[in-house]
């Protein structure tokens, strides 16, 4: 194996068929990983490269959780994902179905939206204006206030507790920061608040999974 050292770069060049096979296997196992350069034995002219894991995890790169993401983890964590769950006696196809339904004052309309997948629920919800308050289970709640956000957290908690695929996806993000950056931020629940909910629930789920 030939080693070429350059500024910020190490190039490995196989010299034999055995080298080619070995390097191919190593590359497949470490693709897009981060390596740490160490020299733990000063008396030896050797350098060790230690695997720190996948780059996105080792460097804690933020994951933007949106339904249009190319990352499958972000897609299923997203509120628009079809991840059926039950909350307060009602079955919802997605968190978005619950959230958009809150805009509608009648229980009949809310039940109707509960059966919609996320994109359709969002489309119908965008045509319905919020009043200053919403009603939920006998409570009058100010739109865009802490209690309103607690309803979102309640729905997300039900989703991740009841839906195994969604729960596994959230836990698979490890310690990566989660963000929710969209073209036009929500006035009822800003992206920063939404991201905090996901990360808080991730911490809860990690504790219960032990």
Secondary structure, 3 states (H helix, E strand, C coil): CEEEEECCEEEEECCCHHHHHHHHHHHHHHCCEEEEEECCCCCCCCCEEEEEEEHHHHCCCCEECCCCCCCHHHHHHCCCCCCCEEECCEEECCHHHHHHHCCCCCHHHHHHHHCCCHHHHHHHHHCCCCCCEEEECCEEEECCCHHHHHHHHHHHHHHHHHCHHHHHHHHHCCCCCEECCCCCCCCCCCHHHHHHHHHHHHHHHHHHHC
